[in-house]
Amino acid sequence: MALQQLEHADDQMQECIDNCLEAAQVCEWCADACAGEGEEMARCIRLCRDVADIASLHARFMARNSGYHAELGELCADLCEACAEECSQHDHDHCQACAEVLPECVNSCREMTAS
């Protein structure tokens, strides 16, 4: 069964799931690429790894209609915001990709928690 077919996943939730999964992917890529950039990228790596974990977990919580997905969504939005801010300070393509993708995740997570 595709996530789009879940009865509880309306368009807003599906968009948030998609954005969280995209955030997790771009952050995994960024963290891996930053690992070869030197010690000055340690904060970026940590934030990207945190986002990848929390965003994928948030997507799973929404997919199973957990009663705790809203609380997790707040944390996900906060981490994505911090990571986007950090990544925007670096010129690497992978960091710029994070800085571009993560605001969408922030917005959809905040919309999910507000509804």
N, C-alpha and C positions, 0 to 999 in steps of 0.2 A: 504494500500500500504506500503510495507516494504521500509525502507530507501535505501536499496540496489537497489531498482527499480526506484528511482528518477532519472530522465534524467540528471540532473546537477551534481549528486554525482558520480564522477569518483572514481577510487580505492584509490587515495590519500586522497580525501575528506572523503570517507567512513572510511578509517583507522583513520583519525583524529577524526571523530565523535565517533567511537568506543573507541579510547583512551581517549577522553574527558569524555565519560560516565563512563568508568572504573575509571578514576581519581576522578570523583565526588563520586562514590560509595565508593572507598577506603578512601577518605577523610572524608566522613560522618561517616564511621565506626571508623576511627582514632579519630576524634573530640569527638565522643560519648565516646569512651574508655578512652581518655585522661581526660575527665571530672571527672573521678573517681581517677585520679592520683595525684591530688593536684595542688596548685597554680603555681608551677614551670612549669606547662604545658600550661599556658595561651597563650603564643605566638604560640605554636603548634596548639592549638585549634582554635585560630583566623585565622591563615593561612589556616588550613584545611577547615574551614567553608568558607573562601573567595574562595578557589580553587573549592570547591563543587558547589558554586553558579556560579562562572564565567565559569567553564568548562561545566556545564549543559546548561548555556545560550549560550555559544559558539557553542555547538552541535546543539541547536535549531536554531541559526542563520544560520549555514551551511545547516541544513535540509530544511530551507525555502529559501535558496539561497539569503540571505540578502546581500546587497551591503556593509555592514559594518562588515562582519565576519572577514575580514583580520585585521582590527584594534583591534577587540576583541581578535583575535588569539594572537596578540603580548602581550596583557595584560595577557591572560591566560598562555602563555609560561613563562612570567616573574614571575607570582604568583606561578606556579608549580615549577619553579626553586627554588624560595625562600623557599617554603614549603618542598621540597625534602631535601634541605640543613638543615633546622631545624629538620626535622624528622630523618635524618641520625645521629643526635647527641644523640638520645634516644634509649635505648635498648629494648623498648617494641615491641612486635611482630607487633602491629598495626602500629607503627611508621616506623618500618623497611619495612613493606609492602608498605607504602606510598613512602618511599625513593626509593623503587625498581620500582614501577609503574609509578611515575610521570615523570621521564626522557623520557619515550616513548611519553608522552603527550607533553612535551616540544619540542621534535624533530618533531613530526608530526604537531604541531601548527606552528612552525617556517618554516617548509617546505610549509605549506599552505599559509603562508603570503608571502613567497618568490616567489611563482608561479603566 
